[in-house]
Amino acid sequence: MADRDIIEGVSGRHWHALPDGRVQCDICPRECKLRDGQRGLCFVRARRGGEIVLTTYGRSSGFCIDPIEKKPLDHFLPGTPVLSFGTAGCNLTCKFCQNWDISKSREMDRLMDEAPPEAIAEAALQTGCRSVAYTYNDPVIFFEYALDVAAACRSRGIKNVAVSAGYICPEARAEFYDAMDAVNVDLKAFTEGFYKTLCSAELEVVKETLVYIKHETDVWLEITTLLIPGENDSEGEIEELTQWLVEALGPDVPLHFSAFHPDYKMTDKPNTPPETLIRAWRIARKNGVRYAYTGNIHNKETGSTYCHQCGLRLIGRDWYELSDWQLTADGCCPRCGTACAGVFDGKPGDWGRKRQPLRMKQFAAGLHNRLGALH
């Protein structure tokens, strides 16, 4: 982990000095213990002098306007656009990472787009985005940047969405999720062996985060599990996962089963067959998960939302495209009056599957000029 370059960055939160002269980062359970000039496993949190600093503050690997369903969030402001961005690095070592060129990057020059928090919030407002998503790599590691952006967004009425693996320490966890309005957590598997071997992490920590979000916050929670052939797709494991979800979190937490494609260090594995996702969907429904979905495949039956009381299709969905919309203005089934869990705001948006890359330069410049005129 040693890196003897001159480390620049902003002062970090959640760290403490050790008796042996090292400084321990307390953002995530890795608890990296660093000497001056060293970086943590995530590569972006580093020791400078007597403190931990975030080296990627204000710099992004890119911005894009996506459908909220891509996060995936199916019960949070459906059909609306979300301004998505990430930085570089990650605190997990997933061998199957689908965004490895960003999350595993050790090249700081790949952070091409500079943007202060106020510019990101302004960009979301001006482009009609209802929310900003901290994604592509895990926002836990760019903690300070994410929280400052979140504060700027809230001041403008923009919602905050995190896409995370949930690998975070309790004190930092409380502060982080207090700033969020919705989150999709990657529950990567349901065995400690998978987490240890393929992610260098611990399942129990992620389960604790999920329980905390559901029962200790008002954050809207959805979960995604990427099913990898031969690794975490057995009927027994999916039975265990879905039973635990209903018992520990309740039946209203949406669960997405997503398709794997060979990438990074797992190019020897085949793509996930659609049949595997559909089988998992059926198991989840059988075990009481009211809102189970398949992802990365075209299947309207397994991608749609149904009333758990009478079975009426409430929201028709094929990948990111919405069709049927049967919810009443207050988010209930029009046939039996049962409420559908989620965060709804009248009729859905119509963003669909559009993807719009964005550069922050124009928004940062406009904000600078406007602030200058005020003074």
FIKE-723168 format. One record per residue (C-alpha): residue in three letters; chain; x, y, z. Coordinates in pm, 1 decimal, decimal comma. Layout:
<nodes>
(node "Ala" "A" (X Y Z)),
...
</nodes>
This chain:
<nodes>
(node "Met" "A" (0,0 0,0 0,0)),
(node "Ala" "A" (298,7 230,0 7,8)),
(node "Asp" "A" (294,5 518,1 -235,1)),
(node "Arg" "A" (563,6 777,6 -171,9)),
(node "Asp" "A" (437,1 1047,6 -406,0)),
(node "Ile" "A" (334,5 1386,9 -271,5)),
(node "Ile" "A" (-22,3 1329,8 -159,6)),
(node "Glu" "A" (-271,6 1608,8 -201,0)),
(node "Gly" "A" (-633,6 1609,2 -93,0)),
(node "Val" "A" (-887,4 1742,9 152,8)),
(node "Ser" "A" (-895,4 1648,4 519,8)),
(node "Gly" "A" (-1092,1 1332,5 583,8)),
(node "Arg" "A" (-1332,9 1241,1 859,9)),
(node "His" "A" (-1341,0 926,1 1073,6)),
(node "Trp" "A" (-981,2 837,1 1152,4)),
(node "His" "A" (-764,9 822,1 1462,7)),
(node "Ala" "A" (-397,7 811,1 1553,8)),
(node "Leu" "A" (-243,2 488,4 1684,6)),
(node "Pro" "A" (21,7 457,5 1958,8)),
(node "Asp" "A" (278,3 326,2 1708,3)),
(node "Gly" "A" (261,5 646,7 1500,7)),
(node "Arg" "A" (32,9 514,5 1229,3)),
(node "Val" "A" (-310,0 662,4 1152,2)),
(node "Gln" "A" (-612,1 435,5 1113,1)),
(node "Cys" "A" (-889,2 510,8 864,8)),
(node "Asp" "A" (-1229,0 441,3 1022,4)),
(node "Ile" "A" (-1452,4 477,0 717,6)),
(node "Cys" "A" (-1475,8 106,7 638,8)),
(node "Pro" "A" (-1407,4 -221,3 823,2)),
(node "Arg" "A" (-1068,9 -262,0 653,9)),
(node "Glu" "A" (-932,5 -13,3 909,9)),
(node "Cys" "A" (-623,9 60,2 699,0)),
(node "Lys" "A" (-335,2 163,1 923,9)),
(node "Leu" "A" (-111,0 402,8 738,6)),
(node "Arg" "A" (224,0 571,2 772,6)),
(node "Asp" "A" (293,6 905,0 607,9)),
(node "Gly" "A" (267,9 878,1 228,7)),
(node "Gln" "A" (78,3 550,2 227,4)),
(node "Arg" "A" (-261,8 490,1 68,6)),
(node "Gly" "A" (-536,4 255,8 185,7)),
(node "Leu" "A" (-660,5 -40,7 -14,5)),
(node "Cys" "A" (-917,1 185,1 -181,7)),
(node "Phe" "A" (-617,9 391,1 -307,1)),
(node "Val" "A" (-802,5 723,9 -275,3)),
(node "Arg" "A" (-786,1 765,0 103,2)),
(node "Ala" "A" (-430,0 834,2 213,5)),
(node "Arg" "A" (-209,1 950,1 500,4)),
(node "Arg" "A" (-71,8 1301,8 470,2)),
(node "Gly" "A" (116,4 1426,3 773,7)),
(node "Gly" "A" (-87,7 1338,5 1078,3)),
(node "Glu" "A" (-424,8 1290,9 908,0)),
(node "Ile" "A" (-623,0 1094,5 650,6)),
(node "Val" "A" (-708,0 1283,3 332,1)),
(node "Leu" "A" (-940,3 1216,9 38,4)),
(node "Thr" "A" (-732,5 1253,8 -278,3)),
(node "Thr" "A" (-1024,5 1256,2 -526,7)),
(node "Tyr" "A" (-1233,2 1537,8 -379,1)),
(node "Gly" "A" (-1396,0 1748,4 -652,8)),
(node "Arg" "A" (-1291,2 1519,2 -938,3)),
(node "Ser" "A" (-1503,6 1263,8 -1119,6)),
(node "Ser" "A" (-1460,3 983,6 -1371,1)),
(node "Gly" "A" (-1764,2 1120,1 -1551,4)),
(node "Phe" "A" (-2123,3 1243,3 -1530,1)),
(node "Cys" "A" (-2428,0 1102,5 -1704,1)),
(node "Ile" "A" (-2804,3 1144,5 -1684,7)),
(node "Asp" "A" (-2960,7 798,8 -1648,3)),
(node "Pro" "A" (-3305,2 656,9 -1578,8)),
(node "Ile" "A" (-3352,7 600,2 -1206,3)),
(node "Glu" "A" (-3439,4 238,2 -1291,2)),
(node "Lys" "A" (-3076,8 182,8 -1395,6)),
(node "Lys" "A" (-2946,0 218,1 -1037,1)),
(node "Pro" "A" (-3164,6 3,2 -1004,4)),
(node "Leu" "A" (-3442,5 175,2 -810,6)),
(node "Asp" "A" (-3792,0 74,0 -923,0)),
(node "His" "A" (-3991,5 222,1 -634,9)),
(node "Phe" "A" (-3823,7 563,6 -605,6)),
(node "Leu" "A" (-3963,6 837,1 -833,8)),
(node "Pro" "A" (-4017,6 597,7 -1129,5)),
(node "Gly" "A" (-3941,2 718,4 -1479,2)),
(node "Thr" "A" (-3736,8 1018,6 -1365,9)),
(node "Pro" "A" (-3382,7 1114,7 -1471,1)),
(node "Val" "A" (-3096,3 1094,7 -1221,5)),
(node "Leu" "A" (-2759,6 1267,2 -1254,4)),
(node "Ser" "A" (-2502,3 991,6 -1192,4)),
(node "Phe" "A" (-2133,7 1024,5 -1112,8)),
(node "Gly" "A" (-1844,5 846,0 -947,4)),
(node "Thr" "A" (-1474,5 891,4 -883,0)),
(node "Ala" "A" (-1208,0 616,6 -879,0)),
(node "Gly" "A" (-1105,0 331,6 -653,0)),
(node "Cys" "A" (-1299,6 91,1 -429,8)),
(node "Asn" "A" (-1277,2 -65,0 -84,3)),
(node "Leu" "A" (-1372,3 -411,5 -210,8)),
(node "Thr" "A" (-1168,2 -636,4 -441,1)),
(node "Cys" "A" (-1448,9 -805,1 -636,8)),
(node "Lys" "A" (-1299,9 -1027,3 -905,3)),
(node "Phe" "A" (-1621,8 -998,3 -1106,5)),
(node "Cys" "A" (-1644,7 -616,3 -1100,0)),
(node "Gln" "A" (-1857,5 -485,6 -1389,2)),
(node "Asn" "A" (-1712,0 -131,4 -1355,1)),
(node "Trp" "A" (-1350,9 -236,4 -1296,4)),
(node "Asp" "A" (-1200,0 29,3 -1524,9)),
(node "Ile" "A" (-1328,7 290,2 -1277,0)),
(node "Ser" "A" (-1341,9 113,1 -942,1)),
(node "Lys" "A" (-1002,8 -56,5 -980,2)),
(node "Ser" "A" (-831,3 242,4 -1135,2)),
(node "Arg" "A" (-496,9 353,1 -992,6)),
(node "Glu" "A" (-464,5 630,1 -1251,3)),
(node "Met" "A" (-566,1 958,1 -1097,2)),
(node "Asp" "A" (-556,3 1124,4 -1439,1)),
(node "Arg" "A" (-865,6 925,2 -1537,5)),
(node "Leu" "A" (-1057,0 1170,5 -1317,4)),
(node "Met" "A" (-1113,7 1411,5 -1600,7)),
(node "Asp" "A" (-1414,1 1616,8 -1492,1)),
(node "Glu" "A" (-1365,0 1862,0 -1206,2)),
(node "Ala" "A" (-1675,0 1977,6 -1024,4)),
(node "Pro" "A" (-1736,1 2142,8 -688,4)),
(node "Pro" "A" (-2044,4 2021,1 -500,3)),
(node "Glu" "A" (-2246,9 2331,9 -581,9)),
(node "Ala" "A" (-2189,6 2282,5 -956,2)),
(node "Ile" "A" (-2320,5 1924,8 -943,6)),
(node "Ala" "A" (-2633,0 2032,3 -757,8)),
(node "Glu" "A" (-2683,0 2317,7 -1003,9)),
(node "Ala" "A" (-2639,9 2081,3 -1299,7)),
(node "Ala" "A" (-2906,4 1848,9 -1161,1)),
(node "Leu" "A" (-3144,2 2139,7 -1113,3)),
(node "Gln" "A" (-3087,5 2286,6 -1459,2)),
(node "Thr" "A" (-3120,1 1954,0 -1641,6)),
(node "Gly" "A" (-3443,1 1856,3 -1465,8)),
(node "Cys" "A" (-3300,7 1568,8 -1262,5)),
(node "Arg" "A" (-3500,3 1482,0 -952,6)),
(node "Ser" "A" (-3198,9 1320,9 -787,9)),
(node "Val" "A" (-2821,4 1275,7 -792,9)),
(node "Ala" "A" (-2671,2 925,6 -772,6)),
(node "Tyr" "A" (-2334,3 845,4 -617,9)),
(node "Thr" "A" (-2241,7 539,3 -822,2)),
(node "Tyr" "A" (-1997,3 372,5 -1069,2)),
(node "Asn" "A" (-1763,8 316,7 -774,8)),
(node "Asp" "A" (-1862,4 297,6 -409,4)),
(node "Pro" "A" (-1940,1 642,6 -259,6)),
(node "Val" "A" (-1828,1 521,3 82,8)),
(node "Ile" "A" (-1467,5 585,7 -20,2)),
(node "Phe" "A" (-1536,0 941,4 -144,2)),
(node "Phe" "A" (-1731,8 1003,0 174,2)),
(node "Glu" "A" (-1649,1 1373,2 225,8)),
(node "Tyr" "A" (-1714,0 1466,8 -137,8)),
(node "Ala" "A" (-2044,1 1274,5 -144,5)),
(node "Leu" "A" (-2168,3 1439,4 173,9)),
(node "Asp" "A" (-2084,3 1789,3 53,4)),
(node "Val" "A" (-2261,9 1725,0 -277,9)),
(node "Ala" "A" (-2559,9 1582,1 -88,9)),
(node "Ala" "A" (-2588,8 1897,1 123,5)),
(node "Ala" "A" (-2576,3 2118,0 -186,0)),
(node "Cys" "A" (-2846,1 1904,7 -349,8)),
(node "Arg" "A" (-3078,5 1913,6 -51,4)),
(node "Ser" "A" (-3058,8 2291,8 -42,1)),
(node "Arg" "A" (-3207,0 2287,8 -395,0)),
(node "Gly" "A" (-3468,1 2019,1 -335,9)),
(node "Ile" "A" (-3269,8 1750,0 -520,1)),
(node "Lys" "A" (-3280,8 1396,5 -373,6)),
(node "Asn" "A" (-2968,8 1190,6 -301,9)),
(node "Val" "A" (-2922,5 829,9 -412,6)),
(node "Ala" "A" (-2635,8 597,7 -316,2)),
(node "Val" "A" (-2535,3 279,2 -497,0)),
(node "Ser" "A" (-2311,5 97,2 -253,0)),
(node "Ala" "A" (-2185,8 -237,6 -128,4)),
(node "Gly" "A" (-2271,7 -130,3 225,5)),
(node "Tyr" "A" (-1918,9 -196,7 355,1)),
(node "Ile" "A" (-1888,3 83,5 607,2)),
(node "Cys" "A" (-1818,3 131,9 980,6)),
(node "Pro" "A" (-2108,6 215,5 1217,6)),
(node "Glu" "A" (-2014,4 578,1 1297,7)),
(node "Ala" "A" (-1947,5 669,3 936,1)),
(node "Arg" "A" (-2256,3 471,9 832,3)),
(node "Ala" "A" (-2486,0 686,3 1044,9)),
(node "Glu" "A" (-2348,8 1009,5 898,7)),
(node "Phe" "A" (-2350,3 880,6 541,2)),
(node "Tyr" "A" (-2707,4 750,4 531,8)),
(node "Asp" "A" (-2838,3 1055,2 713,0)),
(node "Ala" "A" (-2750,3 1243,9 394,3)),
(node "Met" "A" (-2920,6 997,6 156,1)),
(node "Asp" "A" (-3283,9 963,1 44,4)),
(node "Ala" "A" (-3257,9 628,0 -133,3)),
(node "Val" "A" (-2999,8 353,1 -165,2)),
(node "Asn" "A" (-2945,6 36,9 -362,2)),
(node "Val" "A" (-2712,0 -198,9 -177,1)),
(node "Asp" "A" (-2526,4 -475,8 -360,1)),
(node "Leu" "A" (-2582,1 -790,8 -158,5)),
(node "Lys" "A" (-2320,8 -980,2 -356,2)),
(node "Ala" "A" (-2399,8 -1328,5 -225,3)),
(node "Phe" "A" (-2522,2 -1496,4 90,1)),
(node "Thr" "A" (-2215,7 -1691,2 203,4)),
(node "Glu" "A" (-1911,8 -1571,8 395,1)),
(node "Gly" "A" (-1695,5 -1784,2 163,6)),
(node "Phe" "A" (-1802,6 -1587,6 -142,8)),
(node "Tyr" "A" (-1738,6 -1253,0 26,0)),
(node "Lys" "A" (-1400,1 -1360,9 159,4)),
(node "Thr" "A" (-1272,0 -1529,4 -158,6)),
(node "Leu" "A" (-1411,4 -1303,7 -429,9)),
(node "Cys" "A" (-1446,4 -966,4 -250,0)),
(node "Ser" "A" (-1202,9 -974,9 46,4)),
(node "Ala" "A" (-1492,0 -865,2 266,0)),
(node "Glu" "A" (-1744,1 -991,7 522,0)),
(node "Leu" "A" (-2109,0 -1070,0 459,1)),
(node "Glu" "A" (-2206,7 -998,2 819,2)),
(node "Val" "A" (-2102,3 -631,7 790,0)),
(node "Val" "A" (-2327,5 -586,3 486,3)),
(node "Lys" "A" (-2619,8 -754,4 663,5)),
(node "Glu" "A" (-2572,5 -515,5 956,8)),
(node "Thr" "A" (-2579,0 -219,3 717,6)),
(node "Leu" "A" (-2900,3 -342,7 555,4)),
(node "Val" "A" (-3071,4 -388,2 891,5)),
(node "Tyr" "A" (-2953,5 -42,7 1000,7)),
(node "Ile" "A" (-3083,7 129,7 684,9)),
(node "Lys" "A" (-3421,3 -42,6 701,6)),
(node "His" "A" (-3490,8 -4,5 1072,7)),
(node "Glu" "A" (-3290,4 300,6 1183,9)),
(node "Thr" "A" (-3335,2 544,9 893,7)),
(node "Asp" "A" (-3600,8 682,8 658,8)),
(node "Val" "A" (-3388,5 601,1 353,0)),
(node "Trp" "A" (-3571,5 410,2 79,2)),
(node "Leu" "A" (-3390,1 76,4 38,3)),
(node "Glu" "A" (-3360,3 -163,3 -255,5)),
(node "Ile" "A" (-3117,9 -454,6 -294,8)),
(node "Thr" "A" (-2939,0 -605,3 -595,2)),
(node "Thr" "A" (-2774,7 -946,3 -621,6)),
(node "Leu" "A" (-2565,5 -1019,4 -931,2)),
(node "Leu" "A" (-2608,8 -1392,2 -998,7)),
(node "Ile" "A" (-2284,0 -1554,5 -1116,3)),
(node "Pro" "A" (-2309,7 -1906,1 -1261,3)),
(node "Gly" "A" (-2166,0 -2162,5 -1023,3)),
(node "Glu" "A" (-2080,1 -1909,2 -752,1)),
(node "Asn" "A" (-2395,1 -1770,9 -587,3)),
(node "Asp" "A" (-2686,4 -1891,6 -801,1)),
(node "Ser" "A" (-2783,8 -2218,8 -632,4)),
(node "Glu" "A" (-3145,2 -2267,9 -527,8)),
(node "Gly" "A" (-3033,3 -2326,7 -169,6)),
(node "Glu" "A" (-2846,8 -1995,7 -144,7)),
(node "Ile" "A" (-3131,4 -1798,9 -302,2)),
(node "Glu" "A" (-3374,0 -1967,2 -61,9)),
(node "Glu" "A" (-3158,0 -1857,0 233,0)),
(node "Leu" "A" (-3108,5 -1504,4 103,8)),
(node "Thr" "A" (-3475,7 -1436,7 35,0)),
(node "Gln" "A" (-3594,6 -1592,8 360,4)),
(node "Trp" "A" (-3346,7 -1378,5 556,2)),
(node "Leu" "A" (-3454,7 -1065,4 367,1)),
(node "Val" "A" (-3821,3 -1112,1 459,3)),
(node "Glu" "A" (-3743,7 -1199,7 821,7)),
(node "Ala" "A" (-3481,3 -930,1 886,5)),
(node "Leu" "A" (-3595,6 -646,6 660,0)),
(node "Gly" "A" (-3959,7 -719,1 583,7)),
(node "Pro" "A" (-4143,4 -815,5 263,1)),
(node "Asp" "A" (-4154,2 -464,4 112,1)),
(node "Val" "A" (-3782,5 -423,2 30,3)),
(node "Pro" "A" (-3744,6 -465,1 -348,7)),
(node "Leu" "A" (-3492,0 -727,9 -455,9)),
(node "His" "A" (-3328,4 -723,5 -800,7)),
(node "Phe" "A" (-3158,9 -1028,4 -951,1)),
(node "Ser" "A" (-2912,9 -906,0 -1211,5)),
(node "Ala" "A" (-2732,5 -1087,4 -1493,1)),
(node "Phe" "A" (-2354,3 -1130,4 -1484,3)),
(node "His" "A" (-2132,6 -1091,1 -1789,9)),
(node "Pro" "A" (-1767,8 -1206,9 -1796,6)),
(node "Asp" "A" (-1537,2 -923,3 -1694,4)),
(node "Tyr" "A" (-1224,7 -822,2 -1502,5)),
(node "Lys" "A" (-1078,1 -1135,5 -1337,8)),
(node "Met" "A" (-1374,2 -1364,0 -1406,6)),
(node "Thr" "A" (-1374,7 -1394,1 -1783,3)),
(node "Asp" "A" (-1392,2 -1774,2 -1757,7)),
(node "Lys" "A" (-1751,9 -1766,8 -1638,4)),
(node "Pro" "A" (-2047,1 -1769,6 -1883,2)),
(node "Asn" "A" (-2320,2 -1507,3 -1894,1)),
(node "Thr" "A" (-2605,9 -1565,7 -1654,0)),
(node "Pro" "A" (-2887,3 -1747,4 -1838,2)),
(node "Pro" "A" (-3224,6 -1569,2 -1820,8)),
(node "Glu" "A" (-3368,7 -1891,0 -1676,6)),
(node "Thr" "A" (-3147,0 -1851,7 -1368,2)),
(node "Leu" "A" (-3283,8 -1503,2 -1299,3)),
(node "Ile" "A" (-3642,5 -1614,5 -1351,2)),
(node "Arg" "A" (-3591,9 -1910,8 -1116,4)),
(node "Ala" "A" (-3452,9 -1673,8 -849,2)),
(node "Trp" "A" (-3750,3 -1441,5 -904,5)),
(node "Arg" "A" (-3990,3 -1729,8 -844,2)),
(node "Ile" "A" (-3810,2 -1837,2 -527,1)),
(node "Ala" "A" (-3820,1 -1481,2 -393,2)),
(node "Arg" "A" (-4191,3 -1447,5 -464,4)),
(node "Lys" "A" (-4259,8 -1786,6 -303,7)),
(node "Asn" "A" (-4073,7 -1679,6 10,6)),
(node "Gly" "A" (-4273,8 -1360,2 51,8)),
(node "Val" "A" (-4065,3 -1094,0 -125,8)),
(node "Arg" "A" (-4343,0 -871,9 -259,1)),
(node "Tyr" "A" (-4130,8 -681,7 -508,0)),
(node "Ala" "A" (-3880,3 -911,6 -679,7)),
(node "Tyr" "A" (-3732,3 -821,3 -1018,9)),
(node "Thr" "A" (-3499,9 -951,2 -1287,8)),
(node "Gly" "A" (-3242,4 -713,4 -1435,2)),
(node "Asn" "A" (-3041,2 -689,3 -1756,4)),
(node "Ile" "A" (-3292,6 -900,5 -1948,3)),
(node "His" "A" (-3610,9 -820,3 -2137,8)),
(node "Asn" "A" (-3898,3 -982,1 -1946,8)),
(node "Lys" "A" (-4203,3 -772,8 -1870,3)),
(node "Glu" "A" (-4351,7 -1034,4 -1636,6)),
(node "Thr" "A" (-4050,6 -1045,4 -1403,1)),
(node "Gly" "A" (-3967,3 -675,9 -1442,6)),
(node "Ser" "A" (-4309,3 -538,0 -1348,8)),
(node "Thr" "A" (-4462,4 -439,4 -1015,2)),
(node "Tyr" "A" (-4775,5 -616,7 -889,3)),
(node "Cys" "A" (-5018,6 -553,3 -607,2)),
(node "His" "A" (-4924,6 -804,7 -338,9)),
(node "Gln" "A" (-5287,7 -826,7 -229,2)),
(node "Cys" "A" (-5486,5 -880,8 -550,3)),
(node "Gly" "A" (-5213,9 -939,0 -810,2)),
(node "Leu" "A" (-5299,6 -646,5 -1040,1)),
(node "Arg" "A" (-5006,2 -521,8 -1247,4)),
(node "Leu" "A" (-4944,2 -175,4 -1106,3)),
(node "Ile" "A" (-4635,0 -72,6 -1304,6)),
(node "Gly" "A" (-4545,3 -239,1 -1633,3)),
(node "Arg" "A" (-4169,6 -241,2 -1682,2)),
(node "Asp" "A" (-3938,1 -384,1 -1947,3)),
(node "Trp" "A" (-3575,4 -310,9 -1857,8)),
(node "Tyr" "A" (-3585,8 71,0 -1809,1)),
(node "Glu" "A" (-3907,8 134,7 -2003,6)),
(node "Leu" "A" (-4235,7 189,2 -1818,3)),
(node "Ser" "A" (-4569,0 97,6 -1975,6)),
(node "Asp" "A" (-4873,1 29,9 -1755,0)),
(node "Trp" "A" (-4923,0 273,0 -1469,0)),
(node "Gln" "A" (-5213,3 177,9 -1245,8)),
(node "Leu" "A" (-5115,9 340,0 -915,8)),
(node "Thr" "A" (-5353,3 594,8 -766,9)),
(node "Ala" "A" (-5228,3 942,5 -680,6)),
(node "Asp" "A" (-5145,2 826,8 -328,7)),
(node "Gly" "A" (-4959,4 514,1 -445,2)),
(node "Cys" "A" (-5230,5 252,5 -397,9)),
(node "Cys" "A" (-5382,3 -25,7 -605,0)),
(node "Pro" "A" (-5694,8 105,5 -784,3)),
(node "Arg" "A" (-5867,8 -232,6 -755,2)),
(node "Cys" "A" (-5829,1 -320,2 -387,6)),
(node "Gly" "A" (-5682,8 -4,3 -231,9)),
(node "Thr" "A" (-5365,4 -173,0 -99,2)),
(node "Ala" "A" (-5065,8 59,1 -73,2)),
(node "Cys" "A" (-4759,6 -9,6 -287,7)),
(node "Ala" "A" (-4437,9 48,3 -92,5)),
(node "Gly" "A" (-4214,4 318,1 -234,6)),
(node "Val" "A" (-4156,6 687,7 -291,7)),
(node "Phe" "A" (-4403,3 802,8 -556,1)),
(node "Asp" "A" (-4495,2 1153,2 -663,1)),
(node "Gly" "A" (-4800,8 1143,9 -884,1)),
(node "Lys" "A" (-4759,7 1025,2 -1241,5)),
(node "Pro" "A" (-4424,5 873,2 -1342,5)),
(node "Gly" "A" (-4164,6 1046,0 -1553,1)),
(node "Asp" "A" (-4097,8 944,1 -1912,7)),
(node "Trp" "A" (-3716,8 944,4 -1926,8)),
(node "Gly" "A" (-3711,9 582,3 -2041,9)),
(node "Arg" "A" (-3380,0 428,8 -2143,6)),
(node "Lys" "A" (-3212,9 753,0 -2251,0)),
(node "Arg" "A" (-2850,5 806,9 -2151,5)),
(node "Gln" "A" (-2704,3 1158,2 -2168,9)),
(node "Pro" "A" (-2335,4 1219,4 -2089,0)),
(node "Leu" "A" (-2269,0 1555,6 -1925,5)),
(node "Arg" "A" (-1965,9 1776,3 -1868,6)),
(node "Met" "A" (-1951,9 1983,7 -1553,2)),
(node "Lys" "A" (-1733,8 2260,2 -1694,4)),
(node "Gln" "A" (-2022,9 2473,0 -1819,2)),
(node "Phe" "A" (-2215,1 2445,8 -1490,6)),
(node "Ala" "A" (-1907,5 2519,8 -1279,6)),
(node "Ala" "A" (-1828,4 2824,2 -1493,9)),
(node "Gly" "A" (-2188,5 2949,5 -1480,5)),
(node "Leu" "A" (-2197,8 2910,4 -1104,3)),
(node "His" "A" (-1866,5 3094,3 -1069,1)),
(node "Asn" "A" (-1990,3 3383,7 -1285,0)),
(node "Arg" "A" (-2317,9 3411,2 -1097,0)),
(node "Leu" "A" (-2148,8 3410,0 -756,0)),
(node "Gly" "A" (-1902,7 3671,1 -882,7)),
(node "Ala" "A" (-2187,5 3896,3 -992,9)),
(node "Leu" "A" (-2346,2 3872,4 -646,9)),
(node "His" "A" (-2026,9 4008,6 -492,5)),
</nodes>
